[in-house]
Amino acid sequence: MKESIYKSYDELPLFLNAKTISKLLGISHSSGYELMHEKDFPVLKIGSRLVVPKEKFIKWVEQNSGGAN
C-alpha cells in the first residue's frame, strides 16, 4: 500500500474525491467509488461529480472506526 501524502486531517483539501478517499483509506479506486455510493456516506453531488466535504469525511471516519483521532 502506498503511503498517503497527508499526515493530518488539517492537510486534507476541503473536498475529497474518490481517488483521494481511496488513497486515505488504503483501498482500491473501485472500492472508493463503491463507498461513495453507499447510503450513509456523506457525498455531495455537484453536476455529475461526487465529492465529500473534509469535515463530513472526518466525522464519518470517527463514527465508523470507533475512535476520535
KENUTOR-157708 format. One line per field, with one value per residue (C-alpha): residue number from 0; residue in three letters; x, y, z. Coordinates in steps of 0.25 Angstrom, whole numbers. Layout:
KENUTOR-157708
num c(NUM,...) $
residuo c(ala,...) $
x c(X,...) $
y c(Y,...) $
z c(Z,...) $
//
This chain:
KENUTOR-157708
num c(0,1,2,3,4,5,6,7,8,9,10,11,12,13,14,15,16,17,18,19,20,21,22,23,24,25,26,27,28,29,30,31,32,33,34,35,36,37,38,39,40,41,42,43,44,45,46,47,48,49,50,51,52,53,54,55,56,57,58,59,60,61,62,63,64,65,66,67,68) $
residuo c(met,lys,glu,ser,ile,tyr,lys,ser,tyr,asp,glu,leu,pro,leu,phe,leu,asn,ala,lys,thr,ile,ser,lys,leu,leu,gly,ile,ser,his,ser,ser,gly,tyr,glu,leu,met,his,glu,lys,asp,phe,pro,val,leu,lys,ile,gly,ser,arg,leu,val,val,pro,lys,glu,lys,phe,ile,lys,trp,val,glu,gln,asn,ser,gly,gly,ala,asn) $
x c(0,5,7,-2,4,-5,0,-12,-27,-22,-14,-27,-33,-47,-54,-49,-51,-52,-37,-33,-42,-37,-22,-26,-33,-23,-34,-35,-41,-53,-55,-54,-65,-74,-72,-77,-90,-93,-106,-99,-86,-86,-86,-89,-93,-89,-93,-88,-77,-77,-69,-68,-66,-54,-61,-72,-62,-54,-67,-71,-57,-59,-73,-69,-55,-59,-49,-48,-34) $
y c(0,14,23,35,49,55,54,60,64,78,76,70,78,84,74,60,52,36,36,43,35,22,27,31,18,9,3,1,12,4,1,17,19,8,14,28,21,16,21,26,32,48,51,64,62,74,72,58,60,53,60,59,71,69,71,61,51,52,51,38,32,35,29,16,14,15,25,40,42) $
z c(0,-4,8,8,6,17,31,38,35,34,22,14,3,7,-3,-5,-18,-20,-23,-10,-2,-7,-4,10,13,6,-3,-18,-27,-30,-15,-13,-23,-17,-4,-9,-14,0,6,19,13,13,-2,-9,-24,-32,-46,-49,-39,-26,-14,1,10,18,32,28,24,37,45,37,40,54,55,47,53,68,70,71,65) $
//
